[in-house]
């Protein structure tokens, strides 16, 4: 790593880190002060999980780490257990080997209520705490000193006195000292650490308490390498965003944003304007001064079981965080603690760690729409058995000679002898969001894959249309191969469109008059035709991505916006 250090500037590191994901509740998990990555029911971290995160489109992984009883006092100094450092290294290497940026921090050590925590700003013996903190970070930084720019150190997590009142100035001063010790110690530990990007929080990673006049002080960087241009910084600011807490953290309120259908289920103090204003504060205070800002955690808990509208609001929330983060040059890193439930509280899982797969594809899509559109998968359609079309059981592309099924590839001969017992061509079928017309009948035994044309919306409130590659309805699997004429014509709500990989044709006037439409991503590589006036009159359309190399016909005025 050492020989290939790329000295990235502020804008370069922000672009490179893109959208991030938190490997939460693993290396910071502990029992009675003893760190243990499987202590909180998330198992052991595997390469397969990190591969899945990379494949989903994320560029960065934040790795919360607790040290606690792994720190001992020996020969007049504090040292970190080498086996624990080696395990942290294994996880960091999984990330960097995947060209992911990795953030490691000091997590549970500074949290009131964690057994064995000691980095406590309100404690009286600050001399001992600061000595221990300096020695610990010296061990960590020295161990990783030769890693390249893909590794970032974060001084601590949500450091505060455990109360949610206005910050105590004396305690805040202690936090400022911790950050200064961190910067000085890391910079003088050798290797690439004198030019490494370092991440520091203010009081409890709170935006207002970091931006406002409450006591936050930026550390000086006196030992920064001369390799860094004099007009550049190598310090980042860490904040977290869970506002409004009733929606994002508790789930006591289940709706937010553009998709509120019942105002009594939404918080009355936080909306998109508030979010945008908070992020602008960070831009005005830090980004314009050369300090990148990392939203080290953000999320919206899963409260689907109490409100069917919760999921679409959650998708909107994640997408909005990313939209405004990108607008203001911030790095958003989604919190995931492995909580798979749907009753609110600590239910933040985006990935199933045991299966090494995405379990909240629509949320991940909402993130990737902003940061990595090529990774947008589209709808996960659920069949009668509860399996999703994007699950392992249903994966596989159709071809001219047959289709993949659970039993293997079905050749043309088997299709000819199979019975198409599904709805006949011309019949209208529906799922929860879309209306289709069957263009080729399929079979319930899976031997014949049917085909559908999207003809319109069943769920009229959608602002993002995701046309899937495949859907399973009534036990019959279908490829979605076309968008019908006038399918979404004059829709007043659609802002973004993602077209699945099996669509061959988009009909005349399919999206004409969609006046709020801003982005179109056509992920199909087999698209052959776009009909007359398909996107006519889409005055706000600014971005169109077409991946197909087989496109032969684009109709008259297909993309005329006036």
N, C-alpha and C positions, 0 to 999 in steps of 0.2 A: 504493500500500500504506500509506503513512504516515498518511493521514487516517482510516484505518479500523482502527487498532490496538485490539484487544480485550484488555484487561488481565486475563487468565484467572488464577484462583486455582489452588492446588495440585490440588484435586479436579477442577476444570474442565479443566485442561490434560491430566491423566491420562485423563479420559473422552474428551476430544477426540482425543487421539493414538491411542487404541484399540490395535489390533494393528498392528505395523509390519513392514517388509521392508527388507533391505539391498541396495543397488545395489553389490554388492561386486565387486572386481577390475576396476574401470573407471577412474574418475577418480583412484584411487590407484595404478593400474598404471604401471610405469615401465621404462625400459631405460637402463642405465648412468647412472642419476641423472636421466633426463629423463622427466617424466610424459607418458604417452600413453595415452589411454583404450582404444585397440584393441591395446595391446601384449601383452595376456594372453588373446588369442583370444576376446574378447567383443564385438568389433565396436564400432560407434558407438551411443551411447544415442539412442533415438528416442522421440518422443511416443507412438507406438503401444505401446511397452513400458510406459510410465508409465500410459497409459490402461488397459492390461490389469491392472496391479497394482491400480489403483483399482477396476476392475470386479470384481476377485476379492474385494473387501471390505476391503482394507487401508486404514488411515487415515493412516499415516505412512511415510516413506521416509528411511532413513539413507543419506547420500551420503558414503562415505569419500573423502577427497581427499589427495593428496600434492602437495607444492610443490617440494621438492628444488632442482633447478637452475633452476626458475622464479623463485627468489629471487636477486636480485643486490644488490651493494653499490654505491650511487651517492650522491654528495654527502653523505657522512657518515651515511647510513642505509641500512637494508635495505628493498628494495621488491619487490613481487610483479608479475610480468609481467601487463600489463593484458589481453592476449589470453586468458591462462589464466583470469583472473578473469571475463572475459566468457563463456567457455565454461561455467564453473561456474554463472554466472548463468542461462544458457540452460536448464541442467538443473534448477536450483532453480525457475525459472519454469514448467517443464513440470509440476512437482509442485504448486506453489501454485495454478496455474491450474486444477488438478483438485481443489482444496480438500483437498490433502494437506499434512500437516505435514512439513517437510524439516529434517533435521539435517545440517550440514556440519561437518567436523572437520579436524584435522591428523593424517594417518594414517601413511604410511610414513616421514615425517621423523623419527619417534621410535623406529623399530624397528631394532634391531641386526641387521646382515646385509643391509639394503637399501642398494644403492649410492647414495651421496650423502646418507645419513641424517646428521643433525647434532644433533637434539634428544635428546641422550644423557645420562642422569642420572649415569652413571659416568665421564664424561669430565672432564679436569682443568680445562679453560678454561671454567668455568661463567659467567664474566662476559660473554664473547663470545656464548655460547649464549643467555643470558637477554636480552641486547640484541637479538639477531636474532629471538628469539621475540616480544618485545614489538613490534618494528617490523612483523613479519609479521602479527601479529594486528591491529595497528592498520590496516594496509592492507585486510585482509579485512573487518573490522568497519565501517570507514568506507565501503567500497564497497557494503555491504549495509545501511547504517544506517537507511534509510527503509522497509525491509520490515516487514510486520506480524507478528503473533504466530505465524504459520505457520512462520517461520524460527527455528531454534534453533542456537546455536553450541556445539560440543563441543571442549574445549580440546586434547585429544590422544586417542590410541588406547591401545594396550596398552603403556604406558610402564613400563619396568623395566630392569635391567642385563643382561638376556639369560640369567640363570641362574634356576633354579626353586627356589632355596633360600629360607630365611627372609630377608625384606627387609633389606638393608643400611640402617641408620638414616640415614647421611649421604646416601646416594643417594635415600632416601625424602624426606628434607628438601628435596632439590633439586626433586623432583616437587611437593611442597607449594608451593614458591616459584613454580614454573611456573604452577600453578593460580591463585595470588594475582595474579601478573602478568597472566594472562589476564582475570580478573574486573575488575581495575582498568583495564586497557587498553580493554576492550570498553565498560565503563560510561562512560568519558570520551570516546568516539569520536563522540558525537552521535546525532541522530535518535532512534529508538526503542530504542537499545541500552542506555539507562539503566534500562529496565524489561523487557528481553528475558529469557526463560528461558535460562539457561546451564547446560551439562552438564559435569561434571568427574569424572575417574576417580581411584581410588587406585592402589596398586601392581599393575600388570598387569591391571587391572580384576577382580582376584580378590576374591571376596566376603569370605573370612576375613581377608585382609590389609587390607581396607577397613573392616570392622566391628570387628575385634579390636584389641588393643593392640600394634600393630606400627609405628605412626608416622604414620598418616593424620591430617591436620588440615584441617578445613573452612576455606576462605578467608573472610575478612571481606568484607562487601559495603558498603563505606563510601560508595560513589558511587551507590547505588540511588536511583531516582527517588522523590520524595515522593508521586507518584501511586500508588505501591504502599502498601497499608495497612501500618501499622507492625507488625502481628502476622503478616505474611505474608513468605514467602521467594520468591526468584526464582532459586534455584540447585538443580539436580538432581544426583543421584549416578549415575555410570555403572558398571555391572558387566557381565561376560560370564558365560555359563553353558554349559559343555561337559562336564558331569559325568554319568556316569563317562567319562573321556577314551577309554578302551578301546572303548566303545560309540559315543559321540557324535562323537569326533574321528578315531579310527583305523579302527574297524570290525573290529578284531581280536576283539572280542566283538560278537556280532550280535543279542543278545536283551536285553530290558529290560522291566520293569514287569509288568503283569497277564497278559501273553501269553507268558511264558517257558515253553517246552516242554522245554528241555534246559538244566539249570543249568550245565553245563560251557561253554555258549556265552554266559553272562551274567557280568558283573563281580560280585564278591562284596562290594562295599563301598558301593554306591549304589543306592537304590531311591526310591520315591515319598516315603517318610517323610523320607529325607535331603533330597530336593529341597524339600519343604515346609518343613523346618526351616531350610534355608538362606535361603529367601525370608522366613521369619518373622524371622530375624535382621535383615534389611534393613528390614523394617517396624518392628521394635522400636527400631532404632538411628536411622533417618533419617525414615521416613514419619511416625511419631508426633511428630517434632520439626519437621515442616513441610517436609521436603525430599523431593520425589518421587524415585523410583528408576527408572532406565531400564535394562532388560536389553538393552544395545545389540547384543549378538550371542548367539544360541543356535541350536543345530542338532543333528541326528544324521545322520551320513554315510550314504550309500546303500551298503550291503553286500549287496544283494539277491542278487547272483550266487553268493554262498557259502552262503546260508541263505534258504529260502522264507519263514521266519517273520520275517525282518528287517523287512519293510515294515510289518506290523501293529504291531510294536514301535516303529518310528519314528513312526507315526501317534500311538500312545499317548504317546510322549515329547513331541511338539509339543503335543498336547492337554493334557497334564499341566502343562507349563510355563505355558501360557496359563491353565489353571484356577487354579493357585496364584498366578500373577501377579495375576490379577483379584481373587482373594480378599484379597491383601495390598496392593492398590493400586499395583502396579508396571506398567510399560509394557514388553511383550515385543516385540522386533524380531528377526525370524528372519534368520539369515545365509544369503545366497545368493551364491556366487562363480562361478556359471555352469558348475560341474562336473557333467557329465551322465552320468558313468559309474556303475557299480554294484559296484565292487570295493573300496569303503572309501577312506579317505584324504580328499582334498579334493573329494568328490562331494556338493555341497550344493545343487544347482540345484533350485529350485521352479518357475522359469519358463524357457521357451525364448526367449532374447532375440531371436533371428533371426525366429522365427515369431510372437513377441509373444503368447505363450499359456502357460497353466499346463500343466506336465508332471507335477506331483505333486498331482493334484486331491484325493486322499484326505488328504494332509497338510494342504493348504490348508483342506479341509473341517474337519479336526480343529481348526484354529485358529479358523475361523469359527463352529464350534459354540458356542464360548465368547464370541466378540466380535461376531459379525454373522450370526446364524442365517439371515437372509433370503438370504445369499449361498452357503449350502451347496448344492452342485450335486448330490451323490450319486455313485453308483458310475459309473466309466468301464468299461463292458463292452467286451471285446475280441472282435472277430469272427475268423474263420479267416485273414483277410489281415493281421491285426495292427492294423487301424484301430480306434480307440476310438469309442464311440458319441457322445462329446462332441467329436469332431474336426470340422473344417470340412466334411469330406466327408459327415458323417452328421447335420448340424444340420437342424432344421426341425420344426415342429409339425404334427401331423395334424389334419385337420378333417373335417367330415361329407361334404365333396365330394371329398376326396382327400388326398394326403400329399406332402410334399417328398421328393425323392430327388436323387441326383447329376445326373440328367438334367432336373430341373425339376419343376414341379407336375404331378402326374398327376390328370386329371379323372375323374369318375365313369364316363364311357364307356370310358376305357382300362382302369379297374379291372374293369369288367364283362367285357372281352375277355381279360384276363390270366388265367393259370392259377395257382391256389393250389397249388403243388407242395411246400410245406413240410408239417411235421407237422399232422395233422388235429386238429380240436377234440376235447378230452378227453385228448390225449396229454400225458404228463409230460415236461418238458425241464428241463435243469439247466445252471447255470454253476458257477464255482468256489465260490460262496458261497450261492446260493439255489436253491430248487426251485420250478418253475412248472407250471401247467397251461395248455395252449393253449386259448383260448376263441374264437379266430378264426384260421384258417389264413392264412399269408402266402406270398409267392412269392420265390424266390431271385433273380428278375430285378429286384426292388425295386418292381414295379408295384403289389403288394398288401402293405400293412403289416398284419401279424398283430397279435393281442392276446393278452395273458397275464394270468393271475391268480397272485399269489405264494401258494404253499401251505406254505412252510416253509424251514428252513435246511438247507443242505448242510454248511456250515462251522459246527459246533456251538459253537465257541469265541468267536464274535462277541459283543462287548458293545455295539457300535453297529450298528444296522440302518439301511441306506440303500437305500431302495427307489427304483430308478432310474425316470426318465421313459420311457426307451427302452432296449432291449437288442437285440443282434444275435447270434443263435445259429444255427450251421449255415448261415450265409449268408442267413438270413431276418431281416429287421428287424421288431421287435414294439414296440408300445406296452404298457406295464404299466398296466392299467386297474383292477385291483382287488386287494384283499387277502382271501384266502379265509377262510371260517369256520374258527376254531381254528388258524389258520396258525402262530401263535407261542405258543399257549396254554401257560401254566405254565413258560415258559422261565425258567431260574434265573440267567441271566447278562446279559441285555439291560438296558442302562442308558439308552440314548438311541435314539430312532427318528426317522428323517427319511423322509417319504413324498413320492414324486415327483409332478411336476406333472400327470401324466395319470391319476392314480387317481380313479375315479368313485365307488367304494364300498369300504368297509371292513366285513368280514363280522362276524357274531356271534361273540363270544368270541375275536376275532382275536388280542388281546394280553392276554386275561384271565389273571390269576394271575402276571403278570411282576413279581415282588415287588421286584426291584431297579430297575425302570424309574423314571426321574426326570424325563425330558424327552421331549416329543413335538412335532415340528414337521411339520405337514401342509402342504406347499408347493403342493399341488394347488389350483388355482382353479376346478376343475370338479367337485370332490367333492360328491355329492348325498346320500349316505346313510352313516350309521355304525350298525352293527347292535347288537342287544341285547347288553349286557354286553361290548362290544368291549374296554374297558379296565377291566373289573370286577376288584377285588381288587388294584389296583396301588397299594399303600399308600404308597410313597415318591414317587409322581408329584406334582411340584410345578409344572411348567410345561407348558402346552399352547398351541401356536400353530396356529390354523386360518385359512388365507387365503381359503378359498372363500366366495363370496357366493351360491353356488347350493345350499348345504346345506339340504335340505328335511326330512330325517328323521334323528333321533337316537334310537336304540332305548332301551328300558327299561334302566335301571341301566348305561348305556354307560360312564359315568365314575364310578360308585360305587366308592370306593376301599377300603371296609372288607371 
